[in-house]
Amino acid sequence: MSRIRVVQIKSGIDRPERQKRTLKALGIRKMNVPVEHEATEQILGMVKKIGHLLTVTQL
């Protein structure tokens, strides 16, 4: 299975609570700090929901 690197590029402040919980579920704590995940359907679904806050790269 492939891996992806996710980096938060926009703030979670003033976003709906659901988006904030999704950021937390992905393990993102600070902006511009990369987090790596397996590219499972669940992870890709979360990334799609908050894609406007993230940058995603394939590894």
C-alpha positions in Angstrom: 0.0 0.0 0.0 1.3 3.5 -0.8 2.0 6.2 1.7 1.0 9.9 1.6 2.5 12.9 3.4 0.0 15.4 4.7 0.9 19.0 5.7 -1.5 21.6 7.0 -1.2 24.9 5.1 -4.2 26.8 6.3 -5.4 27.4 9.9 -8.1 25.4 11.5 -9.3 28.5 13.4 -12.8 29.7 12.5 -13.6 26.3 10.8 -16.5 24.0 11.7 -15.9 21.7 14.7 -16.1 18.7 12.4 -13.2 19.9 10.3 -11.2 20.5 13.5 -11.9 17.0 14.7 -10.8 15.6 11.3 -7.4 17.5 11.6 -6.9 16.0 15.1 -7.9 12.5 13.8 -5.2 12.7 11.1 -2.6 13.5 13.8 -2.0 17.1 12.7 -1.0 19.3 15.6 0.8 22.2 14.0 0.9 23.9 10.7 3.8 23.0 8.3 4.6 19.8 10.1 4.4 16.8 7.9 2.5 13.6 9.0 2.7 10.3 7.0 -0.1 7.8 6.7 -0.9 4.7 4.7 -3.2 5.6 1.8 -6.3 3.7 3.0 -9.8 4.5 2.0 -10.5 6.0 5.5 -7.5 8.3 5.4 -8.1 9.4 1.8 -11.8 10.2 2.7 -10.6 12.4 5.6 -8.1 14.2 3.4 -10.8 14.8 0.8 -13.1 16.4 3.3 -10.5 18.9 4.5 -8.3 19.1 1.4 -8.7 22.9 1.3 -6.6 23.0 4.5 -3.9 20.5 3.4 -1.2 19.7 0.9 -0.9 16.0 0.1 2.1 14.3 -1.6 2.6 10.7 -2.6 5.7 9.0 -1.2 
